């Protein structure tokens, strides 16, 4: 399906905001959802598009012919220069892989889940931000088993809540119950689907 016959949106938000839950809800409603994090993991697997370059740049984080993503993550999220270096190697591979998948997508609503504020996929994409108070995000991440130090480090490496909201075209409020989020997602999905009804060129 041509891009002008689809609603193409980037689903984003800070770590622990609930964007993966929102993505699953959108997929259950019929959206095609691509998780950039999953693609990012794939390009770092042995044989993946970015594996050799990343392994060469950080050989100390390779064990049993695989990249230790957890250990590498601790390094890059504590050092902005290292994070930029990693992104310079992985982002082109992730973008290329996503674009290849998009070429065959027929769904009217296409969602790419990306934990970034940048225009990762270029023009023509609206940004949905899943918004959750920082205190709730932190509680969720600690409940997942992350340490407080890791949580603080990851959150500090990302934009502030105000920055996420300022960049949003649409906001999904995830400060309430699971039912509240499901209702909000359903409303957004219907609005997106309607925006590309037959004969419409709106994206």
FENHU-V84569 format. One record per residue. N is the residue number from 1. D_CENTER is the distance of its C-alpha to the mean C-alpha in Angstrom with 1 decimal. Layout:
<<N | D_CENTER> <N | D_CENTER>>
This chain:
<<1 | 22.7> <2 | 22.8> <3 | 19.9> <4 | 22.4> <5 | 22.8> <6 | 19.2> <7 | 17.0> <8 | 13.9> <9 | 11.0> <10 | 7.6> <11 | 6.2> <12 | 5.3> <13 | 7.6> <14 | 9.2> <15 | 9.4> <16 | 11.6> <17 | 11.1> <18 | 10.7> <19 | 7.5> <20 | 8.0> <21 | 11.5> <22 | 11.0> <23 | 9.3> <24 | 12.4> <25 | 14.7> <26 | 13.7> <27 | 14.3> <28 | 17.5> <29 | 18.7> <30 | 18.4> <31 | 15.2> <32 | 13.9> <33 | 10.3> <34 | 8.6> <35 | 6.0> <36 | 5.3> <37 | 6.1> <38 | 9.1> <39 | 10.1> <40 | 10.0> <41 | 12.3> <42 | 14.4> <43 | 15.2> <44 | 16.5> <45 | 18.7> <46 | 22.3> <47 | 22.9> <48 | 19.3> <49 | 19.0> <50 | 18.2> <51 | 20.2> <52 | 23.5> <53 | 22.4> <54 | 20.5> <55 | 23.4> <56 | 25.9> <57 | 24.3> <58 | 24.0> <59 | 26.7> <60 | 27.2> <61 | 23.9> <62 | 25.0> <63 | 26.9> <64 | 28.4> <65 | 26.9> <66 | 23.3> <67 | 20.9> <68 | 20.6> <69 | 16.9> <70 | 17.7> <71 | 20.5> <72 | 18.8> <73 | 15.9> <74 | 18.8> <75 | 20.3> <76 | 17.5> <77 | 16.3> <78 | 20.0> <79 | 20.7> <80 | 18.9> <81 | 20.9> <82 | 19.9> <83 | 16.2> <84 | 16.8> <85 | 18.9> <86 | 16.3> <87 | 13.8> <88 | 16.8> <89 | 17.3> <90 | 14.0> <91 | 12.1> <92 | 15.0> <93 | 14.9> <94 | 11.3> <95 | 12.0> <96 | 15.3> <97 | 14.3> <98 | 11.9> <99 | 14.8> <100 | 17.2> <101 | 15.7> <102 | 15.5> <103 | 19.2> <104 | 20.3> <105 | 18.3> <106 | 20.8> <107 | 19.0> <108 | 19.6> <109 | 16.2> <110 | 13.2> <111 | 9.6> <112 | 6.6> <113 | 3.4> <114 | 1.8> <115 | 3.6> <116 | 6.5> <117 | 9.4> <118 | 11.0> <119 | 11.8> <120 | 9.9> <121 | 11.4> <122 | 14.6> <123 | 16.7> <124 | 16.8> <125 | 13.4> <126 | 13.4> <127 | 10.9> <128 | 10.6> <129 | 10.2> <130 | 10.7> <131 | 13.6> <132 | 15.3> <133 | 18.2> <134 | 17.8> <135 | 20.6> <136 | 19.0> <137 | 15.7> <138 | 18.1> <139 | 20.2> <140 | 17.4> <141 | 16.3> <142 | 20.1> <143 | 20.7> <144 | 18.3> <145 | 20.6> <146 | 19.1> <147 | 21.8> <148 | 22.2> <149 | 22.3> <150 | 19.0> <151 | 17.4> <152 | 19.1> <153 | 18.1> <154 | 14.4> <155 | 14.6> <156 | 17.0> <157 | 14.9> <158 | 12.3> <159 | 13.5> <160 | 15.9> <161 | 15.7> <162 | 18.0> <163 | 15.9> <164 | 12.8> <165 | 15.5> <166 | 17.4> <167 | 14.6> <168 | 13.9> <169 | 15.6> <170 | 15.2> <171 | 14.8> <172 | 14.5> <173 | 16.7> <174 | 16.0> <175 | 19.0> <176 | 21.3> <177 | 21.8> <178 | 19.8> <179 | 22.1> <180 | 21.3> <181 | 17.6> <182 | 18.6> <183 | 21.0> <184 | 18.7> <185 | 16.2> <186 | 19.3> <187 | 20.6> <188 | 17.6> <189 | 17.5> <190 | 21.2> <191 | 21.1> <192 | 18.6> <193 | 20.7> <194 | 23.9> <195 | 22.8> <196 | 23.2> <197 | 26.3> <198 | 28.9> <199 | 30.2> <200 | 27.5> <201 | 25.7> <202 | 23.5> <203 | 19.8>>
